[in-house]
Amino acid sequence: MGFGMRCRLWLAASMLFCGGLAVAADARLNFVQGGSSATLSLEQMQARLPVAELAFFDPEYGKPKRYRGFALASVLDLAFGKGWQGQDYSEMIFSALDGYASVSTLEKLGEPGGYIVFQDVEHPGWEPVGRNQANPGPFYLVWTRPEQSTKHGYPWPWQLAKIELLRFQDRYPEVYPAGIDKAAPAHAGFLTFKERCMRCHAMNQQGGKVGPDLNAPQSVVEYRSPAMLKAFIRQPSQFRYSHMPDHTDLSDADLEDLLAYFGHMANQRRLRLNRN
């Protein structure tokens, strides 16, 4: 199905039993490209795509899991049409029902190993996941290779509701560090923010909705010391119970780059305020 075809199939709320396990028949994913949107139901995807049964170690659960789902690339081909990687877009954003949003480059998404799963084979109705013991359904994006982790920029959103093709600077102009060289530390920090932080945090009210905005109304570098920020970002679990994961793999240089990005964005905000 090309992107121009609108999929508007409204199903009565019911349960579809697949191999004896319950699956929500009215589950659907929304796809957005430019000014157009389309919806695919689980039933439509099952009719058009091969279903794979997967078994691998799921880092979100910390143990081996078994799922049924569709290859990510096949879902994207069905929704956006073949050739979506060659279009004039740079990123894709995966949005969850709770406001969590994960941005990934198109290069990563074309790799083998990504699947949108719709069924937990061993736990009808899904096994709860995370600190809040959330239900990850109706759709959960997983990666089967050990190196395809969030630490390497691969999105793992559960409760997946929407997938959007975008040009990053068009969608998030207030997050992009305009006016700096791509070799600058602040640009390296921006890339880290985009891959690691933006899933939960906003910059100038654009981005994630789970955690606080890091530049509005004040930047975190304006009321926290560099040492405190680096310690907290690296291991927030040592300071408080929260949704924020530890980032113990980030080097001192990575953290310095991230603070350089925060500082650049704080300066840009001050310049705008002074002009007004």
ROBA-790589 format. One line per 8 residues: number of its first residue (from 1); for each residue x, y, z of N, C-alpha, C, O. Coordinates in steps of 0.1 Angstrom, whole numbers. Layout:
<atoms>
NUM	X,Y,Z,X,Y,Z,X,Y,Z,X,Y,Z | ...;
</atoms>
This chain:
<atoms>
1	8,-12,0,0,0,0,9,12,0,17,14,9 | 7,22,-9,14,34,-9,9,43,1,-2,41,7 | 16,54,5,12,62,15,-1,70,12,-8,74,21 | -4,72,-1,-16,79,-4,-28,72,-1,-39,78,0 | -28,59,1,-40,51,4,-43,53,19,-35,49,27 | -55,58,22,-59,59,36,-66,46,41,-74,40,34 | -61,43,53,-67,30,59,-75,34,71,-70,38,81 | -88,34,69,-98,38,79,-107,27,83,-119,27,81;
9	-101,16,89,-110,5,92,-112,5,107,-103,3,115 | -125,8,111,-128,9,125,-135,-5,129,-145,-8,124 | -128,-11,139,-133,-24,143,-139,-23,157,-135,-15,165 | -150,-31,159,-156,-32,172,-145,-37,182,-138,-46,178 | -146,-32,194,-136,-37,204,-138,-52,206,-149,-56,210 | -128,-60,204,-129,-74,206,-116,-80,208,-106,-73,208 | -115,-93,210,-102,-100,212,-100,-110,201,-109,-118,199 | -89,-110,195,-85,-120,185,-76,-131,191,-66,-127,197;
17	-80,-143,190,-72,-154,197,-63,-160,186,-67,-165,176 | -50,-160,189,-40,-164,180,-31,-175,187,-23,-172,196 | -33,-187,183,-25,-198,190,-29,-199,204,-21,-203,212 | -41,-195,208,-46,-196,222,-42,-184,230,-46,-184,242 | -36,-174,224,-32,-162,232,-40,-150,227,-43,-149,215 | -43,-142,237,-52,-130,234,-44,-119,227,-33,-115,232 | -50,-113,217,-44,-102,210,-55,-92,207,-66,-96,203 | -52,-79,210,-62,-69,207,-65,-67,192,-56,-63,185;
25	-77,-70,188,-80,-70,173,-81,-56,168,-79,-53,156 | -84,-46,177,-86,-32,173,-73,-24,174,-74,-12,172 | -62,-30,177,-49,-23,178,-46,-17,164,-48,-23,154 | -41,-5,164,-38,2,152,-26,11,154,-23,16,165 | -18,13,143,-7,22,143,-10,34,133,-15,32,122 | -6,46,137,-8,58,129,6,61,122,16,61,129 | 5,64,109,18,68,102,16,82,96,6,85,90 | 26,90,98,26,104,93,38,107,85,49,103,88;
33	35,113,73,45,118,64,41,131,58,31,132,51 | 49,141,61,45,155,56,31,158,62,29,158,74 | 22,162,53,9,166,58,-1,155,57,-13,158,59 | 3,143,54,-6,132,53,-4,122,64,6,120,70 | -15,115,67,-15,104,77,-24,93,73,-33,94,65 | -20,81,78,-28,69,75,-27,60,87,-18,61,95 | -37,51,88,-37,42,99,-38,27,94,-45,24,85 | -30,19,100,-31,4,97,-35,-3,110,-29,-1,120;
41	-45,-12,109,-49,-20,120,-40,-32,120,-34,-36,111 | -40,-39,132,-33,-51,133,-39,-62,123,-31,-69,117 | -52,-62,122,-58,-71,112,-52,-69,98,-50,-79,91 | -51,-57,94,-46,-53,81,-32,-58,79,-28,-63,69 | -23,-55,89,-9,-59,88,-8,-74,88,0,-80,81 | -16,-81,96,-16,-96,95,-20,-102,82,-15,-112,77 | -29,-95,75,-33,-99,62,-23,-97,51,-22,-103,41 | -14,-87,53,-5,-82,42,10,-86,45,18,-86,35;
49	13,-89,57,27,-91,61,29,-105,67,21,-110,74 | 41,-111,65,44,-123,72,46,-121,87,52,-111,91 | 42,-130,95,43,-129,109,55,-138,114,56,-149,110 | 64,-132,121,76,-139,126,74,-142,141,69,-134,148 | 80,-154,145,80,-157,159,95,-155,163,104,-161,157 | 97,-147,174,111,-143,178,114,-149,192,105,-150,200 | 126,-152,194,131,-155,207,145,-149,209,154,-152,201 | 147,-141,219,159,-134,221,159,-128,235,149,-128,242;
57	171,-123,239,172,-116,252,167,-102,251,173,-94,244 | 157,-99,259,151,-85,259,157,-77,270,154,-80,282 | 165,-67,267,171,-59,278,162,-52,287,165,-48,298 | 150,-49,281,140,-41,289,134,-50,300,130,-45,311 | 134,-63,298,129,-72,309,141,-79,316,140,-84,327 | 153,-78,309,164,-85,315,164,-100,315,170,-106,324 | 157,-106,305,157,-120,304,152,-124,289,148,-115,282 | 154,-137,286,149,-141,272,134,-140,271,126,-142,281;
65	129,-135,260,115,-134,257,111,-140,243,120,-141,235 | 98,-143,242,93,-148,229,82,-139,225,72,-136,232 | 82,-135,212,71,-126,207,67,-130,193,74,-138,186 | 56,-125,189,52,-126,175,50,-112,169,45,-103,176 | 55,-110,157,55,-96,152,59,-95,137,60,-106,130 | 61,-83,132,64,-81,118,78,-74,118,81,-66,126 | 85,-77,107,98,-70,105,95,-55,103,87,-51,96 | 103,-47,110,101,-33,110,102,-27,95,93,-19,91;
73	111,-32,88,113,-27,74,100,-30,66,96,-22,57 | 94,-42,68,82,-45,60,70,-36,64,63,-33,55 | 69,-33,77,58,-24,81,60,-10,75,51,-4,70 | 73,-5,75,75,8,69,73,8,54,68,18,49 | 77,-3,47,74,-4,33,59,-3,30,54,3,21 | 51,-10,39,37,-11,37,31,3,39,22,7,32 | 35,10,49,29,23,53,34,34,44,26,42,40 | 47,35,42,52,46,34,56,44,20,59,53,12;
81	55,31,16,59,27,2,74,24,2,82,29,9 | 78,15,-7,92,11,-8,100,23,-13,95,32,-21 | 112,25,-8,120,36,-11,119,47,-1,124,58,-3 | 113,45,11,112,55,21,125,60,26,126,72,30 | 136,52,25,149,56,29,155,66,19,164,74,23 | 151,66,7,156,74,-4,149,88,-5,153,96,-13 | 139,90,3,131,102,2,139,113,10,149,111,16 | 133,125,9,140,137,15,137,138,30,132,148,34;
89	140,128,37,138,128,52,151,123,58,158,115,52 | 153,127,71,165,123,78,163,114,90,171,106,93 | 151,115,96,148,108,108,134,102,108,126,106,100 | 132,94,118,118,88,120,116,89,135,125,86,143 | 104,93,139,101,94,153,90,84,157,80,83,150 | 92,77,168,83,67,173,77,72,186,84,74,196 | 64,74,186,57,80,197,48,70,204,41,62,197 | 49,70,217,41,61,225,29,68,231,27,80,230;
97	20,59,236,7,64,242,9,74,253,1,83,256 | 20,72,261,23,80,273,31,93,270,34,100,280 | 33,96,257,41,108,254,56,106,251,62,115,247 | 61,94,255,75,91,252,77,91,236,68,86,229 | 88,97,232,91,98,218,105,95,215,114,101,222 | 108,86,206,122,82,203,125,85,189,118,81,180 | 136,93,186,140,96,173,152,88,169,161,85,176 | 151,83,156,162,75,151,165,79,137,156,83,129;
105	178,77,133,181,80,119,176,68,110,174,57,114 | 173,72,97,168,62,88,178,51,85,174,39,82 | 191,53,86,201,43,84,199,32,94,200,20,90 | 197,35,106,196,24,116,183,16,114,183,4,115 | 172,22,110,160,16,108,159,6,96,151,-3,95 | 169,8,87,169,-1,75,177,-14,78,177,-23,70 | 183,-15,90,191,-27,93,182,-39,97,171,-37,102 | 186,-51,94,179,-63,99,179,-63,114,188,-58,120;
113	169,-69,120,169,-71,134,158,-63,141,154,-66,153 | 152,-53,135,141,-46,141,127,-52,138,124,-57,127 | 119,-53,148,105,-59,147,95,-51,155,98,-46,166 | 83,-49,149,72,-44,157,64,-56,161,57,-63,153 | 64,-59,174,57,-71,179,44,-67,185,42,-56,190 | 35,-77,184,21,-74,189,16,-84,199,5,-84,204 | 25,-94,202,20,-105,211,32,-110,219,43,-114,213 | 30,-111,232,39,-118,241,35,-133,241,24,-136,247;
121	43,-141,236,39,-155,234,36,-162,247,27,-171,248 | 44,-159,257,44,-166,270,34,-160,280,32,-166,291 | 30,-148,277,21,-141,287,9,-134,280,11,-123,274 | -2,-141,279,-14,-135,273,-17,-121,279,-18,-120,291 | -19,-111,271,-22,-98,276,-9,-90,279,-11,-79,285 | 3,-95,277,16,-89,279,20,-90,294,12,-88,303 | 33,-93,295,39,-92,308,43,-77,311,49,-71,303 | 40,-72,323,43,-58,326,58,-56,325,66,-65,328;
129	62,-43,322,76,-40,319,79,-27,326,70,-18,328 | 92,-25,330,96,-12,335,93,-10,350,87,-19,356 | 98,1,355,97,3,369,82,5,373,78,1,384 | 74,10,364,60,12,367,51,0,363,39,0,364 | 58,-11,358,51,-23,354,40,-20,344,28,-23,346 | 44,-13,333,34,-9,323,31,-21,314,39,-30,312 | 20,-20,308,16,-30,297,22,-24,284,19,-13,280 | 31,-32,278,38,-26,266,30,-27,253,35,-21,243;
137	18,-33,253,10,-33,241,3,-20,238,4,-11,246 | -3,-19,227,-5,-31,217,6,-34,208,7,-44,202 | 16,-24,207,27,-26,198,40,-22,206,40,-13,213 | 51,-30,203,63,-28,210,74,-30,200,75,-40,193 | 83,-20,198,94,-21,189,106,-27,196,111,-22,206 | 111,-38,190,123,-45,196,133,-47,186,131,-46,174 | 145,-51,191,157,-54,182,163,-66,187,165,-68,199 | 166,-75,178,170,-89,182,186,-90,183,190,-101,189;
145	193,-81,179,208,-82,180,213,-75,192,208,-64,196 | 223,-81,200,227,-75,212,232,-61,211,230,-53,220 | 238,-58,200,244,-44,198,233,-34,195,236,-22,195 | 221,-38,192,210,-29,188,203,-24,200,191,-27,202 | 210,-16,209,204,-12,222,201,3,221,206,10,212 | 194,8,232,192,22,233,205,30,234,206,41,230 | 215,24,240,227,30,242,234,33,229,243,42,228 | 231,26,218,236,28,205,226,35,196,228,35,184;
153	216,41,202,207,49,194,195,42,187,189,47,178 | 193,29,191,181,22,186,169,24,194,170,22,207 | 158,27,188,146,30,196,139,17,201,138,7,194 | 134,17,214,127,5,220,114,10,226,112,6,238 | 106,17,220,94,22,226,83,11,227,80,3,218 | 77,9,239,65,1,240,53,10,240,55,22,239 | 41,4,239,29,12,237,30,21,225,25,32,225 | 36,16,215,38,23,202,25,27,196,17,18,194;
161	23,40,193,11,45,187,12,52,173,3,51,165 | 24,58,171,26,66,159,40,66,154,50,66,162 | 42,65,141,55,65,134,55,76,124,46,77,115 | 64,85,125,64,97,116,78,99,109,88,99,116 | 78,100,96,89,104,88,91,119,89,81,127,88 | 103,124,92,105,138,93,119,143,89,128,135,88 | 119,156,87,132,163,86,134,170,99,126,178,103 | 145,166,106,146,169,120,145,184,122,138,189,131;
169	152,192,114,152,207,116,138,213,114,135,224,119 | 130,207,105,116,212,103,107,209,115,99,217,119 | 109,197,120,100,192,131,104,198,144,95,201,153 | 117,199,147,122,204,160,132,215,158,144,214,162 | 128,227,153,137,238,150,143,243,163,154,248,163 | 136,242,174,141,247,187,151,238,194,156,242,204 | 152,226,189,162,216,195,175,217,187,185,213,193 | 174,220,174,186,220,166,196,232,170,191,243,171;
177	209,229,171,218,240,175,223,248,163,234,245,157 | 215,257,159,218,265,147,231,273,149,234,278,160 | 238,275,138,250,284,139,263,278,144,272,286,147 | 264,265,145,276,259,150,281,249,140,274,243,132 | 294,248,140,301,238,130,298,224,135,297,221,147 | 297,215,125,294,201,129,305,194,136,304,183,142 | 317,200,136,329,195,143,329,200,157,338,195,165 | 321,209,161,321,215,174,316,206,185,307,197,182;
185	321,207,197,316,198,208,301,200,210,295,190,213 | 296,212,208,281,214,211,273,205,201,262,201,204 | 278,204,188,271,196,179,272,181,183,262,174,181 | 283,176,187,284,162,192,275,160,204,268,150,205 | 274,170,213,264,170,224,250,169,219,241,162,225 | 247,176,209,233,176,203,230,162,198,219,157,200 | 239,155,192,237,142,187,234,132,198,225,123,197 | 241,134,210,239,126,221,225,129,227,218,120,231;
193	222,142,228,208,145,233,197,139,224,187,134,230 | 199,140,211,189,135,202,187,120,204,176,114,203 | 198,112,206,197,98,207,194,93,221,186,83,222 | 198,100,231,196,95,245,186,102,253,178,96,260 | 185,115,251,177,123,261,164,128,256,154,129,263 | 163,130,243,151,135,237,138,126,238,127,131,236 | 141,114,240,129,104,242,120,109,254,108,107,253 | 126,115,264,119,120,275,119,135,277,109,140,282;
201	130,141,274,131,155,277,129,164,264,131,160,253 | 124,176,267,122,186,257,134,197,258,140,198,268 | 135,204,247,144,216,246,136,227,240,131,226,229 | 134,238,248,125,249,244,111,244,240,105,249,230 | 106,235,248,92,230,247,90,221,235,79,219,230 | 101,216,229,100,207,218,107,194,221,119,194,225 | 101,183,219,107,170,222,99,161,231,86,161,230 | 105,154,240,98,144,249,90,151,259,92,163,262;
209	80,144,264,70,149,274,71,142,287,63,145,296 | 80,133,289,80,125,301,88,132,312,84,133,324 | 100,137,308,108,145,318,107,160,316,100,164,307 | 114,167,324,114,182,323,121,188,311,130,181,306 | 117,200,307,124,207,297,137,211,302,138,216,314 | 148,210,294,161,213,299,166,227,295,178,230,298 | 158,235,289,162,249,285,151,259,288,154,271,285 | 140,255,292,129,265,294,121,262,307,118,250,309;
217	118,272,315,122,286,313,137,289,316,141,300,312 | 144,280,323,158,282,324,165,269,320,160,258,320 | 178,271,316,186,259,313,191,253,325,194,259,335 | 193,240,325,199,233,336,213,237,339,217,236,351 | 220,243,330,234,247,333,234,260,340,244,265,345 | 222,267,341,221,279,349,218,277,363,219,287,371 | 214,266,367,211,263,382,217,250,387,215,247,399 | 225,243,379,232,232,384,247,233,379,250,237,368;
225	256,229,388,270,229,385,274,218,374,267,208,374 | 284,220,367,288,210,357,291,197,364,287,186,358 | 297,197,375,300,184,382,288,177,386,287,165,385 | 278,185,391,265,179,395,258,173,383,253,162,384 | 257,180,373,250,176,361,257,163,355,249,154,351 | 270,163,354,276,151,349,274,139,357,272,128,352 | 275,140,370,272,129,379,258,124,378,255,112,378 | 248,133,377,234,130,377,231,123,363,224,113,363;
233	236,128,352,233,122,339,239,108,338,233,99,333 | 251,107,344,258,94,343,251,83,351,249,72,347 | 246,87,363,240,77,372,229,83,380,230,85,392 | 217,86,374,206,92,382,201,83,393,195,88,403 | 203,70,392,197,61,402,204,62,415,199,58,425 | 216,69,415,222,72,428,217,84,435,220,86,447 | 208,91,428,202,103,434,187,102,437,183,108,448 | 180,96,429,165,95,431,160,83,423,166,79,413;
241	147,79,427,140,69,419,132,77,408,125,86,411 | 135,73,396,128,80,385,128,71,372,134,60,373 | 122,76,362,122,68,349,136,69,342,138,62,333 | 144,79,346,156,81,339,166,70,340,169,66,352 | 171,64,329,181,53,330,195,58,333,198,70,330 | 203,50,338,217,53,340,224,53,326,220,46,317 | 235,62,325,242,63,313,257,61,316,265,69,313 | 260,50,322,274,48,327,284,46,316,296,47,318;
249	279,43,304,288,41,292,293,55,287,302,55,279 | 286,66,290,290,79,285,304,83,291,306,82,303 | 313,87,283,326,91,287,326,105,293,316,112,291 | 337,109,299,338,123,304,337,133,292,330,143,293 | 343,129,280,342,138,268,328,138,263,323,149,259 | 320,127,264,306,127,259,298,137,268,290,145,263 | 300,137,281,293,145,290,297,160,288,288,169,289 | 310,162,286,314,176,283,307,182,270,303,193,270;
257	306,173,260,300,177,248,285,180,250,279,190,245 | 278,172,259,264,174,262,262,187,269,253,194,266 | 271,190,278,270,203,285,273,215,276,267,226,278 | 282,213,266,285,223,256,272,226,248,269,238,245 | 265,216,245,252,217,238,242,225,247,235,234,242 | 241,221,259,231,228,268,235,243,269,227,252,269 | 248,245,270,253,259,271,250,267,259,246,279,260 | 252,261,247,249,268,235,234,271,234,230,282,230;
265	226,262,237,211,264,237,207,275,247,198,283,244 | 213,275,259,210,285,268,214,299,263,207,309,265 | 226,300,257,230,313,251,220,318,240,217,329,239 | 216,308,231,206,312,221,193,317,227,187,326,222 | 189,311,238,176,315,244,178,329,250,169,337,248 | 189,332,256,192,345,262,192,356,251,187,367,252 | 198,352,239,199,362,228,185,365,223,182,377,220 | 176,355,222,163,358,218,155,366,228,148,375,224;
273	157,364,240,150,372,250,155,386,250,147,395,252 | 168,388,248,173,402,247,168,410,235,166,422,236 | 166,402,224,161,409,212,147,413,214,142,423,208 | 139,406,222,125,409,224,123,419,235,112,423,239;
</atoms>
